[in-house]
Amino acid sequence: MKWIILSVFCISIQAQVYETGFLVVDGVFNSELVAPFDILEHSRYRDPQRFFRCFLVSQDGQPIKTAEGLRIEVDYSFANCPDLDVLVIPSGEHSMDTDLENDVLMQWVSTRVKQARIVMTLCDGAFVLAATEQLNGRYATTFPGDQDAFAEKFPLIKTQRQLSFVHDGKFITSVGGAKSYDPALFLTEKWFSKAIAERSAQGLVIDWQLDKLAHQSHGQFPPPPSAQALP
C-alpha cells in the first residue's frame, strides 16, 4: 500500500493507494487482462482518496502483444516492480506449458505470491499460480475446458467446477472469459463496499448481485492494508 499526497489549493489530501500489478506476457488474452483492470482501475472514480493503482508488469518491462494482436506498453519489469498489495495473473496462450518452464517468471511469481495480500487469477492463470505450490490444499478453479487437466496436473488442489470464481484465503481463482469481471467486483465489494462494487458494475452495464452468482468462499477474506502514518 502507498500513501500519495495530493495538494489542491494548498490543501493536502492523503490518498490511500493499493498497489495492483497485472502480470503480462506475450500472448496474454485480452478479456482476462482488460476486464479486471477496468473494474479495479475505476475504483479511483468512486473514491479519489482510496483506490487500486493498476499497472502492468512483464519480465523485461518491454511492450507485449496480446493473443488477439493488441500491442500494449508495460509499466514495470520484474526488476523494478514495486511491492504489491494485489497480484493479478491473467491467462496467456502458454499458461499451461512453456510459461511454467520459464524459471525467471516462475521465481518472480512465487516470490510475489508470498508477499501479496491478494492474488487473483483469470482463466488458465491458475496454472501459473498452482505451479508455485502455494495453492496446495486449497479450493480453486480455472477455465472450464481445462479443469480436467488442472485437476490431473495439480492433484493436491481441490478443483471446483460450475462456478464463476473461488475465494480461498488470499487467493481468488476464476474461470475467465466474459466472467473475468466477477472476481474484480468481488474484491471491490470486500475491500470497499457493496455500493461501490455496484456502481463500478453499473458503469460497465453489469448486473452485480453477489448473492445470485455461482461462487465459493473459504476462510477469512484478508482485509486491505491498514493505514500507516506518513514518515
C-alpha positions as CSV (number, residue, x, y, z in Angstrom):
1,M,0.0,0.0,0.0
2,K,1.2,3.5,-0.7
3,W,0.1,6.9,0.5
4,I,0.1,9.8,-2.0
5,I,-0.1,13.4,-1.1
6,L,-2.4,15.4,-3.3
7,S,-2.2,19.2,-3.0
8,V,-5.2,21.2,-4.2
9,F,-5.4,24.9,-3.4
10,C,-2.8,24.4,-0.6
11,I,-4.9,21.7,1.0
12,S,-3.1,18.4,1.4
13,I,-5.1,15.1,0.9
14,Q,-3.8,11.7,1.8
15,A,-4.7,9.2,-0.9
16,Q,-4.5,5.5,0.2
17,V,-3.4,3.5,-2.8
18,Y,-3.4,-0.3,-3.2
19,E,-0.6,-1.3,-5.5
20,T,-2.1,-3.7,-8.0
21,G,0.2,-5.4,-10.5
22,F,-1.0,-7.3,-13.6
23,L,1.5,-9.9,-14.8
24,V,1.6,-9.8,-18.6
25,V,3.4,-11.9,-21.2
26,D,3.3,-12.1,-25.0
27,G,0.1,-13.9,-25.8
28,V,-1.9,-12.7,-22.8
29,F,-5.6,-12.8,-23.6
30,N,-7.5,-9.5,-23.9
31,S,-10.5,-10.4,-21.8
32,E,-8.6,-11.8,-18.8
33,L,-6.4,-8.7,-18.7
34,V,-8.7,-5.9,-19.6
35,A,-11.9,-6.9,-17.7
36,P,-10.4,-7.0,-14.1
37,F,-8.2,-4.0,-15.0
38,D,-11.3,-2.0,-15.9
39,I,-13.1,-2.8,-12.7
40,L,-10.1,-2.2,-10.3
41,E,-8.8,0.9,-12.1
42,H,-12.3,2.5,-11.9
43,S,-12.1,2.5,-8.1
44,R,-10.3,5.8,-8.3
45,Y,-13.5,7.4,-9.7
46,R,-15.5,6.1,-6.8
47,D,-13.2,7.4,-4.1
48,P,-10.2,9.5,-5.1
49,Q,-8.7,9.1,-1.7
50,R,-8.7,5.3,-1.7
51,F,-8.2,3.2,-4.8
52,F,-6.4,0.4,-6.7
53,R,-3.4,1.7,-8.7
54,C,-3.3,-0.7,-11.6
55,F,-0.2,-1.3,-13.7
56,L,1.4,-3.9,-16.0
57,V,4.5,-5.9,-15.2
58,S,6.4,-8.0,-17.7
59,Q,9.7,-9.9,-17.3
60,D,11.8,-7.2,-19.1
61,G,9.4,-4.2,-19.0
62,Q,9.1,-4.2,-22.8
63,P,5.8,-3.9,-24.6
64,I,3.9,-7.1,-25.2
65,K,1.5,-8.3,-27.8
66,T,-1.8,-10.0,-26.7
67,A,-3.0,-13.2,-28.2
68,E,-5.6,-11.2,-30.2
69,G,-2.9,-8.8,-31.6
70,L,-3.1,-5.7,-29.3
71,R,0.3,-4.1,-28.7
72,I,0.5,-2.8,-25.1
73,E,3.0,-0.7,-23.3
74,V,4.2,-2.1,-19.9
75,D,4.9,0.0,-16.7
76,Y,7.4,-2.2,-14.9
77,S,9.9,-5.0,-15.3
78,F,10.4,-7.8,-12.7
79,A,13.5,-5.8,-11.5
80,N,11.8,-2.5,-10.7
81,C,8.2,-3.6,-9.9
82,P,7.1,-2.0,-6.6
83,D,5.8,-4.1,-3.7
84,L,2.3,-5.4,-4.4
85,D,-0.9,-5.4,-2.4
86,V,-2.7,-7.3,-5.2
87,L,-1.1,-9.6,-7.8
88,V,-3.3,-10.4,-10.8
89,I,-2.3,-13.3,-13.2
90,P,-4.4,-13.3,-16.4
91,S,-4.4,-16.2,-18.8
92,G,-2.0,-16.4,-21.7
93,E,-1.5,-18.7,-24.7
94,H,1.2,-20.6,-22.8
95,S,0.0,-20.5,-19.2
96,M,-0.4,-24.3,-19.3
97,D,3.0,-25.2,-20.9
98,T,6.1,-23.0,-21.7
99,D,5.3,-20.2,-19.2
100,L,5.6,-22.8,-16.5
101,E,9.1,-23.7,-17.8
102,N,10.3,-20.1,-17.6
103,D,12.4,-20.2,-14.4
104,V,12.7,-16.4,-14.2
105,L,9.0,-15.9,-14.5
106,M,8.1,-18.6,-12.1
107,Q,10.6,-17.5,-9.4
108,W,9.2,-13.9,-9.6
109,V,5.6,-15.2,-9.4
110,S,6.5,-17.5,-6.4
111,T,8.1,-14.6,-4.5
112,R,5.3,-12.1,-5.3
113,V,2.6,-14.5,-4.4
114,K,4.1,-14.9,-0.9
115,Q,4.3,-11.1,-0.5
116,A,0.9,-10.0,-1.9
117,R,-2.1,-9.6,0.3
118,I,-4.4,-10.8,-2.5
119,V,-3.6,-13.0,-5.6
120,M,-6.2,-13.2,-8.4
121,T,-6.1,-15.5,-11.4
122,L,-8.2,-15.4,-14.6
123,C,-8.8,-18.5,-16.6
124,D,-5.6,-20.5,-17.0
125,G,-3.6,-18.0,-15.0
126,A,-4.5,-20.5,-12.3
127,F,-1.9,-22.9,-13.8
128,V,0.9,-20.4,-13.1
129,L,-0.2,-19.8,-9.6
130,A,-0.7,-23.5,-8.9
131,A,2.8,-24.3,-10.2
132,T,4.2,-22.3,-7.2
133,E,2.6,-25.0,-4.9
134,Q,1.0,-22.2,-2.8
135,L,-2.5,-23.4,-3.8
136,N,-1.9,-26.9,-2.5
137,G,-4.7,-28.0,-0.1
138,R,-6.9,-25.1,-1.2
139,Y,-10.0,-24.8,-3.3
140,A,-9.6,-23.3,-6.8
141,T,-11.0,-23.2,-10.3
142,T,-9.9,-22.3,-13.9
143,F,-11.2,-22.2,-17.4
144,P,-14.0,-24.9,-17.7
145,G,-12.4,-26.7,-20.7
146,D,-9.1,-27.0,-18.8
147,Q,-10.4,-28.1,-15.4
148,D,-9.7,-31.8,-16.0
149,A,-6.2,-31.0,-17.0
150,F,-5.8,-28.8,-13.9
151,A,-7.1,-31.5,-11.6
152,E,-4.8,-34.0,-13.1
153,K,-1.7,-31.8,-13.0
154,F,-2.3,-30.5,-9.5
155,P,-4.0,-33.3,-7.5
156,L,-3.3,-31.5,-4.2
157,I,-5.6,-28.7,-5.2
158,K,-9.4,-29.1,-4.7
159,T,-10.6,-28.2,-8.2
160,Q,-14.1,-26.7,-8.3
161,R,-16.5,-26.7,-11.3
162,Q,-19.6,-24.9,-12.5
163,L,-18.6,-21.7,-10.6
164,S,-17.6,-18.2,-11.7
165,F,-14.8,-17.9,-9.1
166,V,-13.5,-19.4,-5.9
167,H,-12.1,-17.5,-3.0
168,D,-9.8,-19.4,-0.5
169,G,-7.8,-17.3,1.9
170,K,-5.8,-14.7,-0.1
171,F,-6.5,-16.4,-3.4
172,I,-9.3,-15.7,-5.9
173,T,-9.3,-18.0,-8.9
174,S,-11.8,-17.7,-11.7
175,V,-13.0,-19.2,-15.0
176,G,-12.1,-16.1,-17.1
177,G,-13.7,-15.2,-20.4
178,A,-16.8,-12.9,-20.0
179,K,-16.8,-13.8,-16.3
180,S,-13.5,-12.0,-15.8
181,Y,-15.2,-9.0,-14.3
182,D,-16.6,-11.1,-11.4
183,P,-13.5,-11.7,-9.3
184,A,-12.6,-8.0,-9.5
185,L,-16.0,-6.9,-8.5
186,F,-15.8,-9.4,-5.6
187,L,-12.6,-7.9,-4.4
188,T,-14.0,-4.4,-4.8
189,E,-17.0,-5.3,-2.6
190,K,-14.8,-6.9,0.0
191,W,-12.2,-4.1,0.3
192,F,-14.6,-1.1,-0.4
193,S,-18.3,-1.8,-0.2
194,K,-21.2,-3.4,-1.9
195,A,-22.4,0.0,-3.1
196,I,-19.1,0.8,-4.7
197,A,-19.0,-2.6,-6.4
198,E,-22.5,-2.0,-7.7
199,R,-21.6,1.5,-9.1
200,S,-18.5,0.1,-10.8
201,A,-20.6,-2.7,-12.3
202,Q,-23.3,-0.2,-13.5
203,G,-20.6,1.8,-15.3
204,L,-20.0,-1.3,-17.4
205,V,-23.6,-2.3,-17.7
206,I,-23.2,-5.3,-15.4
207,D,-25.9,-6.5,-13.1
208,W,-23.8,-7.3,-10.0
209,Q,-25.6,-9.4,-7.4
210,L,-23.0,-11.5,-5.5
211,D,-25.7,-13.5,-3.7
212,K,-27.0,-14.7,-7.0
213,L,-23.6,-15.6,-8.5
214,A,-22.2,-19.1,-8.6
215,H,-19.1,-18.9,-6.4
216,Q,-17.5,-20.3,-3.3
217,S,-15.8,-18.6,-0.4
218,H,-13.5,-20.4,2.0
219,G,-11.8,-18.9,5.0
220,Q,-11.5,-15.3,6.1
221,F,-11.0,-12.7,3.4
222,P,-7.8,-10.6,4.0
223,P,-8.6,-7.0,4.9
224,P,-7.0,-4.2,3.0
225,P,-3.6,-2.9,4.3
226,S,-4.0,-0.9,7.4
227,A,-3.4,2.8,7.4
228,Q,0.1,3.8,8.2
229,A,1.4,7.2,9.3
230,L,3.5,9.1,6.7
231,P,7.2,9.5,7.6
